[in-house]
Amino acid sequence: MSRMLAVGLALAAWLVTLAPALADSHSRYSAPLWTWIAAIIVAIGLSLAGLLVGWWFLRKKSRMESPD
């Protein structure tokens, strides 16, 4: 749980400090803040989906290998 809190705090710090600077710098990474937030949400969602699929396969594998 503390790891999730640390990730949340790091994300909040990034959104407050670095993202607005990138959005205003006219660099190749310049984008509105909502775009960065949407990209982060999509990345987290895909990561969670991958973890869910991996967890499902591990459960299925353990059920197939366990002697009944």
Predicted model as a PDB file, atoms N, CA, C, CB and O in Angstrom, pLDDT in the B-factor column:
MODEL        1                                                                  
ATOM      1  N   MET A   1       0.812  -1.188   0.000  1.00 63.00           N  
ATOM      2  CA  MET A   1       0.000   0.000   0.000  1.00 63.00           C  
ATOM      3  C   MET A   1       0.863   1.262   0.000  1.00 63.00           C  
ATOM      4  CB  MET A   1      -0.928  -0.007   1.195  1.00 63.00           C  
ATOM      5  O   MET A   1       0.522   2.258  -0.637  1.00 63.00           O  
ATOM      6  N   SER A   2       1.979   1.206   0.721  1.00 77.00           N  
ATOM      7  CA  SER A   2       2.849   2.376   0.767  1.00 77.00           C  
ATOM      8  C   SER A   2       3.481   2.632  -0.602  1.00 77.00           C  
ATOM      9  CB  SER A   2       3.942   2.190   1.834  1.00 77.00           C  
ATOM     10  O   SER A   2       3.780   3.777  -0.940  1.00 77.00           O  
ATOM     11  N   ARG A   3       3.683   1.587  -1.382  1.00 80.00           N  
ATOM     12  CA  ARG A   3       4.235   1.752  -2.721  1.00 80.00           C  
ATOM     13  C   ARG A   3       3.256   2.507  -3.610  1.00 80.00           C  
ATOM     14  CB  ARG A   3       4.574   0.386  -3.339  1.00 80.00           C  
ATOM     15  O   ARG A   3       3.665   3.358  -4.399  1.00 80.00           O  
ATOM     16  N   MET A   4       1.962   2.202  -3.489  1.00 77.00           N  
ATOM     17  CA  MET A   4       0.952   2.909  -4.267  1.00 77.00           C  
ATOM     18  C   MET A   4       0.869   4.375  -3.844  1.00 77.00           C  
ATOM     19  CB  MET A   4      -0.415   2.231  -4.108  1.00 77.00           C  
ATOM     20  O   MET A   4       0.656   5.253  -4.679  1.00 77.00           O  
ATOM     21  N   LEU A   5       1.038   4.637  -2.553  1.00 80.00           N  
ATOM     22  CA  LEU A   5       1.040   6.010  -2.065  1.00 80.00           C  
ATOM     23  C   LEU A   5       2.234   6.778  -2.619  1.00 80.00           C  
ATOM     24  CB  LEU A   5       1.057   6.035  -0.534  1.00 80.00           C  
ATOM     25  O   LEU A   5       2.110   7.941  -3.001  1.00 80.00           O  
ATOM     26  N   ALA A   6       3.392   6.117  -2.661  1.00 83.00           N  
ATOM     27  CA  ALA A   6       4.586   6.762  -3.214  1.00 83.00           C  
ATOM     28  C   ALA A   6       4.414   7.059  -4.695  1.00 83.00           C  
ATOM     29  CB  ALA A   6       5.818   5.883  -2.998  1.00 83.00           C  
ATOM     30  O   ALA A   6       4.822   8.121  -5.165  1.00 83.00           O  
ATOM     31  N   VAL A   7       3.819   6.140  -5.430  1.00 79.00           N  
ATOM     32  CA  VAL A   7       3.573   6.369  -6.854  1.00 79.00           C  
ATOM     33  C   VAL A   7       2.585   7.517  -7.043  1.00 79.00           C  
ATOM     34  CB  VAL A   7       3.039   5.085  -7.529  1.00 79.00           C  
ATOM     35  O   VAL A   7       2.762   8.353  -7.929  1.00 79.00           O  
ATOM     36  N   GLY A   8       1.561   7.557  -6.223  1.00 80.00           N  
ATOM     37  CA  GLY A   8       0.588   8.639  -6.304  1.00 80.00           C  
ATOM     38  C   GLY A   8       1.206   9.994  -6.004  1.00 80.00           C  
ATOM     39  O   GLY A   8       0.906  10.981  -6.676  1.00 80.00           O  
ATOM     40  N   LEU A   9       2.068  10.043  -4.997  1.00 82.00           N  
ATOM     41  CA  LEU A   9       2.750  11.294  -4.669  1.00 82.00           C  
ATOM     42  C   LEU A   9       3.706  11.719  -5.776  1.00 82.00           C  
ATOM     43  CB  LEU A   9       3.509  11.154  -3.357  1.00 82.00           C  
ATOM     44  O   LEU A   9       3.800  12.905  -6.093  1.00 82.00           O  
ATOM     45  N   ALA A  10       4.409  10.768  -6.362  1.00 80.00           N  
ATOM     46  CA  ALA A  10       5.313  11.091  -7.465  1.00 80.00           C  
ATOM     47  C   ALA A  10       4.538  11.603  -8.672  1.00 80.00           C  
ATOM     48  CB  ALA A  10       6.143   9.864  -7.855  1.00 80.00           C  
ATOM     49  O   ALA A  10       4.967  12.544  -9.341  1.00 80.00           O  
ATOM     50  N   LEU A  11       3.403  10.986  -8.946  1.00 77.00           N  
ATOM     51  CA  LEU A  11       2.563  11.441 -10.061  1.00 77.00           C  
ATOM     52  C   LEU A  11       2.034  12.848  -9.805  1.00 77.00           C  
ATOM     53  CB  LEU A  11       1.388  10.470 -10.283  1.00 77.00           C  
ATOM     54  O   LEU A  11       2.020  13.684 -10.709  1.00 77.00           O  
ATOM     55  N   ALA A  12       1.606  13.105  -8.590  1.00 79.00           N  
ATOM     56  CA  ALA A  12       1.102  14.439  -8.257  1.00 79.00           C  
ATOM     57  C   ALA A  12       2.210  15.480  -8.378  1.00 79.00           C  
ATOM     58  CB  ALA A  12       0.513  14.454  -6.835  1.00 79.00           C  
ATOM     59  O   ALA A  12       1.982  16.572  -8.899  1.00 79.00           O  
ATOM     60  N   ALA A  13       3.402  15.148  -7.903  1.00 78.00           N  
ATOM     61  CA  ALA A  13       4.518  16.086  -8.013  1.00 78.00           C  
ATOM     62  C   ALA A  13       4.868  16.338  -9.473  1.00 78.00           C  
ATOM     63  CB  ALA A  13       5.745  15.557  -7.258  1.00 78.00           C  
ATOM     64  O   ALA A  13       5.173  17.468  -9.856  1.00 78.00           O  
ATOM     65  N   TRP A  14       4.825  15.296 -10.281  1.00 75.00           N  
ATOM     66  CA  TRP A  14       5.121  15.454 -11.706  1.00 75.00           C  
ATOM     67  C   TRP A  14       4.085  16.346 -12.375  1.00 75.00           C  
ATOM     68  CB  TRP A  14       5.171  14.086 -12.404  1.00 75.00           C  
ATOM     69  O   TRP A  14       4.426  17.220 -13.171  1.00 75.00           O  
ATOM     70  N   LEU A  15       2.820  16.119 -12.046  1.00 74.00           N  
ATOM     71  CA  LEU A  15       1.760  16.918 -12.667  1.00 74.00           C  
ATOM     72  C   LEU A  15       1.856  18.381 -12.268  1.00 74.00           C  
ATOM     73  CB  LEU A  15       0.391  16.368 -12.286  1.00 74.00           C  
ATOM     74  O   LEU A  15       1.556  19.263 -13.073  1.00 74.00           O  
ATOM     75  N   VAL A  16       2.269  18.648 -11.040  1.00 73.00           N  
ATOM     76  CA  VAL A  16       2.329  20.021 -10.560  1.00 73.00           C  
ATOM     77  C   VAL A  16       3.550  20.762 -11.100  1.00 73.00           C  
ATOM     78  CB  VAL A  16       2.341  20.040  -9.043  1.00 73.00           C  
ATOM     79  O   VAL A  16       3.474  21.956 -11.390  1.00 73.00           O  
ATOM     80  N   THR A  17       4.675  20.059 -11.236  1.00 74.00           N  
ATOM     81  CA  THR A  17       5.919  20.751 -11.585  1.00 74.00           C  
ATOM     82  C   THR A  17       6.336  20.560 -13.036  1.00 74.00           C  
ATOM     83  CB  THR A  17       7.023  20.281 -10.692  1.00 74.00           C  
ATOM     84  O   THR A  17       6.449  21.541 -13.772  1.00 74.00           O  
ATOM     85  N   LEU A  18       6.562  19.363 -13.453  1.00 66.00           N  
ATOM     86  CA  LEU A  18       7.186  19.106 -14.742  1.00 66.00           C  
ATOM     87  C   LEU A  18       6.220  19.229 -15.920  1.00 66.00           C  
ATOM     88  CB  LEU A  18       7.794  17.740 -14.738  1.00 66.00           C  
ATOM     89  O   LEU A  18       6.594  19.784 -16.953  1.00 66.00           O  
ATOM     90  N   ALA A  19       5.008  18.735 -15.797  1.00 62.00           N  
ATOM     91  CA  ALA A  19       4.074  18.741 -16.924  1.00 62.00           C  
ATOM     92  C   ALA A  19       3.761  20.146 -17.432  1.00 62.00           C  
ATOM     93  CB  ALA A  19       2.791  18.056 -16.526  1.00 62.00           C  
ATOM     94  O   ALA A  19       3.781  20.353 -18.646  1.00 62.00           O  
ATOM     95  N   PRO A  20       3.471  21.122 -16.569  1.00 62.00           N  
ATOM     96  CA  PRO A  20       3.227  22.465 -17.105  1.00 62.00           C  
ATOM     97  C   PRO A  20       4.458  23.073 -17.773  1.00 62.00           C  
ATOM     98  CB  PRO A  20       2.757  23.379 -15.998  1.00 62.00           C  
ATOM     99  O   PRO A  20       4.339  23.828 -18.738  1.00 62.00           O  
ATOM    100  N   ALA A  21       5.635  22.741 -17.258  1.00 60.00           N  
ATOM    101  CA  ALA A  21       6.857  23.254 -17.880  1.00 60.00           C  
ATOM    102  C   ALA A  21       7.036  22.673 -19.280  1.00 60.00           C  
ATOM    103  CB  ALA A  21       8.083  22.927 -17.009  1.00 60.00           C  
ATOM    104  O   ALA A  21       7.442  23.384 -20.199  1.00 60.00           O  
ATOM    105  N   LEU A  22       6.736  21.394 -19.443  1.00 59.00           N  
ATOM    106  CA  LEU A  22       6.845  20.783 -20.766  1.00 59.00           C  
ATOM    107  C   LEU A  22       5.776  21.333 -21.706  1.00 59.00           C  
ATOM    108  CB  LEU A  22       6.726  19.256 -20.663  1.00 59.00           C  
ATOM    109  O   LEU A  22       6.021  21.489 -22.902  1.00 59.00           O  
ATOM    110  N   ALA A  23       4.611  21.623 -21.178  1.00 58.00           N  
ATOM    111  CA  ALA A  23       3.523  22.115 -22.021  1.00 58.00           C  
ATOM    112  C   ALA A  23       3.818  23.518 -22.537  1.00 58.00           C  
ATOM    113  CB  ALA A  23       2.205  22.108 -21.248  1.00 58.00           C  
ATOM    114  O   ALA A  23       3.351  23.882 -23.617  1.00 58.00           O  
ATOM    115  N   ASP A  24       4.582  24.315 -21.791  1.00 60.00           N  
ATOM    116  CA  ASP A  24       4.859  25.694 -22.189  1.00 60.00           C  
ATOM    117  C   ASP A  24       6.206  25.882 -22.872  1.00 60.00           C  
ATOM    118  CB  ASP A  24       4.792  26.578 -20.994  1.00 60.00           C  
ATOM    119  O   ASP A  24       6.522  26.991 -23.302  1.00 60.00           O  
ATOM    120  N   SER A  25       6.995  24.839 -22.981  1.00 61.00           N  
ATOM    121  CA  SER A  25       8.359  25.011 -23.468  1.00 61.00           C  
ATOM    122  C   SER A  25       8.486  24.933 -24.990  1.00 61.00           C  
ATOM    123  CB  SER A  25       9.239  23.977 -22.847  1.00 61.00           C  
ATOM    124  O   SER A  25       9.566  25.192 -25.522  1.00 61.00           O  
ATOM    125  N   HIS A  26       7.435  24.591 -25.688  1.00 67.00           N  
ATOM    126  CA  HIS A  26       7.446  24.438 -27.147  1.00 67.00           C  
ATOM    127  C   HIS A  26       8.474  23.411 -27.597  1.00 67.00           C  
ATOM    128  CB  HIS A  26       7.730  25.777 -27.817  1.00 67.00           C  
ATOM    129  O   HIS A  26       9.050  23.531 -28.679  1.00 67.00           O  
ATOM    130  N   SER A  27       8.697  22.417 -26.775  1.00 66.00           N  
ATOM    131  CA  SER A  27       9.585  21.332 -27.159  1.00 66.00           C  
ATOM    132  C   SER A  27       8.769  20.283 -27.904  1.00 66.00           C  
ATOM    133  CB  SER A  27      10.295  20.715 -25.916  1.00 66.00           C  
ATOM    134  O   SER A  27       7.563  20.439 -28.097  1.00 66.00           O  
ATOM    135  N   ARG A  28       9.427  19.236 -28.310  1.00 69.00           N  
ATOM    136  CA  ARG A  28       8.679  18.186 -29.012  1.00 69.00           C  
ATOM    137  C   ARG A  28       7.743  17.458 -28.067  1.00 69.00           C  
ATOM    138  CB  ARG A  28       9.638  17.188 -29.667  1.00 69.00           C  
ATOM    139  O   ARG A  28       6.867  16.718 -28.515  1.00 69.00           O  
ATOM    140  N   TYR A  29       7.912  17.655 -26.754  1.00 68.00           N  
ATOM    141  CA  TYR A  29       7.032  17.042 -25.770  1.00 68.00           C  
ATOM    142  C   TYR A  29       5.913  17.973 -25.338  1.00 68.00           C  
ATOM    143  CB  TYR A  29       7.825  16.609 -24.567  1.00 68.00           C  
ATOM    144  O   TYR A  29       5.153  17.640 -24.428  1.00 68.00           O  
ATOM    145  N   SER A  30       5.795  19.137 -25.973  1.00 72.00           N  
ATOM    146  CA  SER A  30       4.780  20.086 -25.535  1.00 72.00           C  
ATOM    147  C   SER A  30       3.391  19.544 -25.878  1.00 72.00           C  
ATOM    148  CB  SER A  30       5.005  21.476 -26.191  1.00 72.00           C  
ATOM    149  O   SER A  30       3.127  19.113 -27.001  1.00 72.00           O  
ATOM    150  N   ALA A  31       2.536  19.579 -24.896  1.00 76.00           N  
ATOM    151  CA  ALA A  31       1.162  19.131 -25.053  1.00 76.00           C  
ATOM    152  C   ALA A  31       0.360  19.730 -23.904  1.00 76.00           C  
ATOM    153  CB  ALA A  31       1.061  17.559 -25.073  1.00 76.00           C  
ATOM    154  O   ALA A  31       0.926  20.072 -22.866  1.00 76.00           O  
ATOM    155  N   PRO A  32      -0.924  19.857 -24.078  1.00 80.00           N  
ATOM    156  CA  PRO A  32      -1.749  20.338 -22.965  1.00 80.00           C  
ATOM    157  C   PRO A  32      -1.704  19.354 -21.794  1.00 80.00           C  
ATOM    158  CB  PRO A  32      -3.208  20.552 -23.428  1.00 80.00           C  
ATOM    159  O   PRO A  32      -1.451  18.164 -21.975  1.00 80.00           O  
ATOM    160  N   LEU A  33      -1.950  19.864 -20.618  1.00 81.00           N  
ATOM    161  CA  LEU A  33      -1.884  19.034 -19.408  1.00 81.00           C  
ATOM    162  C   LEU A  33      -2.875  17.880 -19.469  1.00 81.00           C  
ATOM    163  CB  LEU A  33      -2.154  19.881 -18.165  1.00 81.00           C  
ATOM    164  O   LEU A  33      -2.567  16.782 -19.006  1.00 81.00           O  
ATOM    165  N   TRP A  34      -4.066  18.109 -20.036  1.00 85.00           N  
ATOM    166  CA  TRP A  34      -5.055  17.035 -20.089  1.00 85.00           C  
ATOM    167  C   TRP A  34      -4.561  15.882 -20.954  1.00 85.00           C  
ATOM    168  CB  TRP A  34      -6.391  17.563 -20.625  1.00 85.00           C  
ATOM    169  O   TRP A  34      -4.932  14.733 -20.716  1.00 85.00           O  
ATOM    170  N   THR A  35      -3.729  16.169 -21.955  1.00 85.00           N  
ATOM    171  CA  THR A  35      -3.182  15.106 -22.796  1.00 85.00           C  
ATOM    172  C   THR A  35      -2.224  14.228 -22.005  1.00 85.00           C  
ATOM    173  CB  THR A  35      -2.468  15.698 -24.014  1.00 85.00           C  
ATOM    174  O   THR A  35      -2.241  13.003 -22.131  1.00 85.00           O  
ATOM    175  N   TRP A  36      -1.389  14.866 -21.187  1.00 82.00           N  
ATOM    176  CA  TRP A  36      -0.474  14.089 -20.339  1.00 82.00           C  
ATOM    177  C   TRP A  36      -1.249  13.239 -19.342  1.00 82.00           C  
ATOM    178  CB  TRP A  36       0.496  15.023 -19.591  1.00 82.00           C  
ATOM    179  O   TRP A  36      -0.909  12.078 -19.110  1.00 82.00           O  
ATOM    180  N   ILE A  37      -2.286  13.815 -18.758  1.00 86.00           N  
ATOM    181  CA  ILE A  37      -3.091  13.067 -17.785  1.00 86.00           C  
ATOM    182  C   ILE A  37      -3.779  11.888 -18.461  1.00 86.00           C  
ATOM    183  CB  ILE A  37      -4.139  13.988 -17.120  1.00 86.00           C  
ATOM    184  O   ILE A  37      -3.818  10.793 -17.901  1.00 86.00           O  
ATOM    185  N   ALA A  38      -4.322  12.097 -19.657  1.00 90.00           N  
ATOM    186  CA  ALA A  38      -4.969  11.006 -20.390  1.00 90.00           C  
ATOM    187  C   ALA A  38      -3.962   9.912 -20.733  1.00 90.00           C  
ATOM    188  CB  ALA A  38      -5.631  11.537 -21.674  1.00 90.00           C  
ATOM    189  O   ALA A  38      -4.280   8.727 -20.635  1.00 90.00           O  
ATOM    190  N   ALA A  39      -2.753  10.298 -21.134  1.00 89.00           N  
ATOM    191  CA  ALA A  39      -1.729   9.303 -21.464  1.00 89.00           C  
ATOM    192  C   ALA A  39      -1.338   8.493 -20.233  1.00 89.00           C  
ATOM    193  CB  ALA A  39      -0.489   9.986 -22.060  1.00 89.00           C  
ATOM    194  O   ALA A  39      -1.118   7.285 -20.323  1.00 89.00           O  
ATOM    195  N   ILE A  40      -1.254   9.154 -19.094  1.00 88.00           N  
ATOM    196  CA  ILE A  40      -0.917   8.438 -17.856  1.00 88.00           C  
ATOM    197  C   ILE A  40      -2.029   7.465 -17.480  1.00 88.00           C  
ATOM    198  CB  ILE A  40      -0.670   9.435 -16.699  1.00 88.00           C  
ATOM    199  O   ILE A  40      -1.758   6.334 -17.075  1.00 88.00           O  
ATOM    200  N   ILE A  41      -3.269   7.898 -17.613  1.00 92.00           N  
ATOM    201  CA  ILE A  41      -4.398   7.021 -17.284  1.00 92.00           C  
ATOM    202  C   ILE A  41      -4.434   5.809 -18.206  1.00 92.00           C  
ATOM    203  CB  ILE A  41      -5.724   7.792 -17.377  1.00 92.00           C  
ATOM    204  O   ILE A  41      -4.680   4.691 -17.754  1.00 92.00           O  
ATOM    205  N   VAL A  42      -4.192   6.025 -19.495  1.00 94.00           N  
ATOM    206  CA  VAL A  42      -4.175   4.909 -20.448  1.00 94.00           C  
ATOM    207  C   VAL A  42      -3.034   3.950 -20.119  1.00 94.00           C  
ATOM    208  CB  VAL A  42      -4.035   5.431 -21.900  1.00 94.00           C  
ATOM    209  O   VAL A  42      -3.226   2.734 -20.151  1.00 94.00           O  
ATOM    210  N   ALA A  43      -1.850   4.477 -19.802  1.00 93.00           N  
ATOM    211  CA  ALA A  43      -0.706   3.621 -19.466  1.00 93.00           C  
ATOM    212  C   ALA A  43      -0.981   2.803 -18.212  1.00 93.00           C  
ATOM    213  CB  ALA A  43       0.558   4.466 -19.271  1.00 93.00           C  
ATOM    214  O   ALA A  43      -0.663   1.615 -18.160  1.00 93.00           O  
ATOM    215  N   ILE A  44      -1.567   3.431 -17.207  1.00 93.00           N  
ATOM    216  CA  ILE A  44      -1.894   2.701 -15.977  1.00 93.00           C  
ATOM    217  C   ILE A  44      -2.951   1.639 -16.260  1.00 93.00           C  
ATOM    218  CB  ILE A  44      -2.389   3.671 -14.876  1.00 93.00           C  
ATOM    219  O   ILE A  44      -2.856   0.520 -15.757  1.00 93.00           O  
ATOM    220  N   GLY A  45      -3.954   1.982 -17.059  1.00 94.00           N  
ATOM    221  CA  GLY A  45      -4.985   1.006 -17.401  1.00 94.00           C  
ATOM    222  C   GLY A  45      -4.437  -0.196 -18.149  1.00 94.00           C  
ATOM    223  O   GLY A  45      -4.804  -1.334 -17.860  1.00 94.00           O  
ATOM    224  N   LEU A  46      -3.559   0.055 -19.109  1.00 95.00           N  
ATOM    225  CA  LEU A  46      -2.962  -1.059 -19.847  1.00 95.00           C  
ATOM    226  C   LEU A  46      -2.060  -1.906 -18.946  1.00 95.00           C  
ATOM    227  CB  LEU A  46      -2.162  -0.533 -21.046  1.00 95.00           C  
ATOM    228  O   LEU A  46      -2.019  -3.129 -19.082  1.00 95.00           O  
ATOM    229  N   SER A  47      -1.348  -1.271 -18.041  1.00 94.00           N  
ATOM    230  CA  SER A  47      -0.508  -2.015 -17.106  1.00 94.00           C  
ATOM    231  C   SER A  47      -1.354  -2.906 -16.200  1.00 94.00           C  
ATOM    232  CB  SER A  47       0.334  -1.053 -16.263  1.00 94.00           C  
ATOM    233  O   SER A  47      -1.018  -4.065 -15.960  1.00 94.00           O  
ATOM    234  N   LEU A  48      -2.452  -2.348 -15.702  1.00 94.00           N  
ATOM    235  CA  LEU A  48      -3.335  -3.147 -14.852  1.00 94.00           C  
ATOM    236  C   LEU A  48      -3.977  -4.297 -15.630  1.00 94.00           C  
ATOM    237  CB  LEU A  48      -4.423  -2.261 -14.242  1.00 94.00           C  
ATOM    238  O   LEU A  48      -4.142  -5.393 -15.093  1.00 94.00           O  
ATOM    239  N   ALA A  49      -4.333  -4.057 -16.877  1.00 95.00           N  
ATOM    240  CA  ALA A  49      -4.897  -5.132 -17.703  1.00 95.00           C  
ATOM    241  C   ALA A  49      -3.864  -6.235 -17.913  1.00 95.00           C  
ATOM    242  CB  ALA A  49      -5.377  -4.580 -19.069  1.00 95.00           C  
ATOM    243  O   ALA A  49      -4.199  -7.418 -17.854  1.00 95.00           O  
ATOM    244  N   GLY A  50      -2.611  -5.854 -18.157  1.00 94.00           N  
ATOM    245  CA  GLY A  50      -1.555  -6.855 -18.306  1.00 94.00           C  
ATOM    246  C   GLY A  50      -1.319  -7.640 -17.035  1.00 94.00           C  
ATOM    247  O   GLY A  50      -1.113  -8.853 -17.081  1.00 94.00           O  
ATOM    248  N   LEU A  51      -1.348  -6.958 -15.895  1.00 94.00           N  
ATOM    249  CA  LEU A  51      -1.195  -7.659 -14.625  1.00 94.00           C  
ATOM    250  C   LEU A  51      -2.341  -8.620 -14.376  1.00 94.00           C  
ATOM    251  CB  LEU A  51      -1.099  -6.667 -13.484  1.00 94.00           C  
ATOM    252  O   LEU A  51      -2.133  -9.722 -13.867  1.00 94.00           O  
ATOM    253  N   LEU A  52      -3.552  -8.210 -14.731  1.00 95.00           N  
ATOM    254  CA  LEU A  52      -4.720  -9.066 -14.555  1.00 95.00           C  
ATOM    255  C   LEU A  52      -4.626 -10.317 -15.422  1.00 95.00           C  
ATOM    256  CB  LEU A  52      -5.996  -8.295 -14.884  1.00 95.00           C  
ATOM    257  O   LEU A  52      -4.922 -11.419 -14.960  1.00 95.00           O  
ATOM    258  N   VAL A  53      -4.222 -10.151 -16.662  1.00 95.00           N  
ATOM    259  CA  VAL A  53      -4.067 -11.309 -17.560  1.00 95.00           C  
ATOM    260  C   VAL A  53      -2.965 -12.236 -17.045  1.00 95.00           C  
ATOM    261  CB  VAL A  53      -3.742 -10.842 -19.008  1.00 95.00           C  
ATOM    262  O   VAL A  53      -3.139 -13.455 -17.052  1.00 95.00           O  
ATOM    263  N   GLY A  54      -1.838 -11.683 -16.599  1.00 93.00           N  
ATOM    264  CA  GLY A  54      -0.760 -12.502 -16.046  1.00 93.00           C  
ATOM    265  C   GLY A  54      -1.198 -13.244 -14.806  1.00 93.00           C  
ATOM    266  O   GLY A  54      -0.868 -14.417 -14.639  1.00 93.00           O  
ATOM    267  N   TRP A  55      -1.945 -12.575 -13.923  1.00 93.00           N  
ATOM    268  CA  TRP A  55      -2.441 -13.218 -12.710  1.00 93.00           C  
ATOM    269  C   TRP A  55      -3.396 -14.361 -13.070  1.00 93.00           C  
ATOM    270  CB  TRP A  55      -3.149 -12.186 -11.799  1.00 93.00           C  
ATOM    271  O   TRP A  55      -3.362 -15.422 -12.446  1.00 93.00           O  
ATOM    272  N   TRP A  56      -4.251 -14.140 -14.085  1.00 94.00           N  
ATOM    273  CA  TRP A  56      -5.189 -15.175 -14.504  1.00 94.00           C  
ATOM    274  C   TRP A  56      -4.439 -16.395 -15.045  1.00 94.00           C  
ATOM    275  CB  TRP A  56      -6.154 -14.625 -15.568  1.00 94.00           C  
ATOM    276  O   TRP A  56      -4.792 -17.532 -14.730  1.00 94.00           O  
ATOM    277  N   PHE A  57      -3.390 -16.155 -15.870  1.00 93.00           N  
ATOM    278  CA  PHE A  57      -2.629 -17.277 -16.409  1.00 93.00           C  
ATOM    279  C   PHE A  57      -1.897 -18.035 -15.313  1.00 93.00           C  
ATOM    280  CB  PHE A  57      -1.637 -16.787 -17.451  1.00 93.00           C  
ATOM    281  O   PHE A  57      -1.838 -19.264 -15.355  1.00 93.00           O  
ATOM    282  N   LEU A  58      -1.342 -17.338 -14.339  1.00 92.00           N  
ATOM    283  CA  LEU A  58      -0.652 -18.018 -13.234  1.00 92.00           C  
ATOM    284  C   LEU A  58      -1.616 -18.860 -12.416  1.00 92.00           C  
ATOM    285  CB  LEU A  58       0.044 -17.000 -12.328  1.00 92.00           C  
ATOM    286  O   LEU A  58      -1.279 -19.974 -12.015  1.00 92.00           O  
ATOM    287  N   ARG A  59      -2.821 -18.338 -12.162  1.00 92.00           N  
ATOM    288  CA  ARG A  59      -3.823 -19.134 -11.435  1.00 92.00           C  
ATOM    289  C   ARG A  59      -4.208 -20.365 -12.234  1.00 92.00           C  
ATOM    290  CB  ARG A  59      -5.076 -18.291 -11.129  1.00 92.00           C  
ATOM    291  O   ARG A  59      -4.321 -21.461 -11.684  1.00 92.00           O  
ATOM    292  N   LYS A  60      -4.411 -20.183 -13.536  1.00 91.00           N  
ATOM    293  CA  LYS A  60      -4.799 -21.316 -14.385  1.00 91.00           C  
ATOM    294  C   LYS A  60      -3.692 -22.367 -14.411  1.00 91.00           C  
ATOM    295  CB  LYS A  60      -5.115 -20.839 -15.821  1.00 91.00           C  
ATOM    296  O   LYS A  60      -3.959 -23.566 -14.339  1.00 91.00           O  
ATOM    297  N   LYS A  61      -2.437 -21.896 -14.515  1.00 89.00           N  
ATOM    298  CA  LYS A  61      -1.304 -22.823 -14.551  1.00 89.00           C  
ATOM    299  C   LYS A  61      -1.182 -23.586 -13.241  1.00 89.00           C  
ATOM    300  CB  LYS A  61      -0.003 -22.071 -14.842  1.00 89.00           C  
ATOM    301  O   LYS A  61      -0.925 -24.790 -13.246  1.00 89.00           O  
ATOM    302  N   SER A  62      -1.363 -22.896 -12.119  1.00 88.00           N  
ATOM    303  CA  SER A  62      -1.232 -23.570 -10.821  1.00 88.00           C  
ATOM    304  C   SER A  62      -2.367 -24.581 -10.617  1.00 88.00           C  
ATOM    305  CB  SER A  62      -1.228 -22.533  -9.671  1.00 88.00           C  
ATOM    306  O   SER A  62      -2.155 -25.628 -10.006  1.00 88.00           O  
ATOM    307  N   ARG A  63      -3.566 -24.279 -11.123  1.00 87.00           N  
ATOM    308  CA  ARG A  63      -4.664 -25.226 -11.009  1.00 87.00           C  
ATOM    309  C   ARG A  63      -4.426 -26.459 -11.884  1.00 87.00           C  
ATOM    310  CB  ARG A  63      -5.983 -24.553 -11.392  1.00 87.00           C  
ATOM    311  O   ARG A  63      -4.794 -27.570 -11.503  1.00 87.00           O  
ATOM    312  N   MET A  64      -3.813 -26.267 -13.048  1.00 87.00           N  
ATOM    313  CA  MET A  64      -3.551 -27.393 -13.947  1.00 87.00           C  
ATOM    314  C   MET A  64      -2.435 -28.288 -13.401  1.00 87.00           C  
ATOM    315  CB  MET A  64      -3.177 -26.880 -15.348  1.00 87.00           C  
ATOM    316  O   MET A  64      -2.457 -29.503 -13.598  1.00 87.00           O  
ATOM    317  N   GLU A  65      -1.462 -27.684 -12.715  1.00 86.00           N  
ATOM    318  CA  GLU A  65      -0.318 -28.457 -12.220  1.00 86.00           C  
ATOM    319  C   GLU A  65      -0.552 -29.076 -10.854  1.00 86.00           C  
ATOM    320  CB  GLU A  65       0.896 -27.584 -12.159  1.00 86.00           C  
ATOM    321  O   GLU A  65       0.163 -30.005 -10.478  1.00 86.00           O  
ATOM    322  N   SER A  66      -1.510 -28.600 -10.115  1.00 80.00           N  
ATOM    323  CA  SER A  66      -1.730 -29.134  -8.759  1.00 80.00           C  
ATOM    324  C   SER A  66      -2.439 -30.489  -8.845  1.00 80.00           C  
ATOM    325  CB  SER A  66      -2.569 -28.134  -7.895  1.00 80.00           C  
ATOM    326  O   SER A  66      -3.398 -30.668  -9.595  1.00 80.00           O  
ATOM    327  N   PRO A  67      -1.930 -31.436  -8.047  1.00 74.00           N  
ATOM    328  CA  PRO A  67      -2.588 -32.758  -8.023  1.00 74.00           C  
ATOM    329  C   PRO A  67      -3.895 -32.672  -7.237  1.00 74.00           C  
ATOM    330  CB  PRO A  67      -1.649 -33.839  -7.396  1.00 74.00           C  
ATOM    331  O   PRO A  67      -3.936 -32.134  -6.130  1.00 74.00           O  
ATOM    332  N   ASP A  68      -4.931 -33.197  -7.814  1.00 64.00           N  
ATOM    333  CA  ASP A  68      -6.252 -33.157  -7.132  1.00 64.00           C  
ATOM    334  C   ASP A  68      -6.515 -34.410  -6.381  1.00 64.00           C  
ATOM    335  CB  ASP A  68      -7.376 -32.930  -8.122  1.00 64.00           C  
ATOM    336  O   ASP A  68      -7.566 -34.547  -5.756  1.00 64.00           O  
TER     337      ASP A  68                                                      
ENDMDL                                                                          
END                                                                             
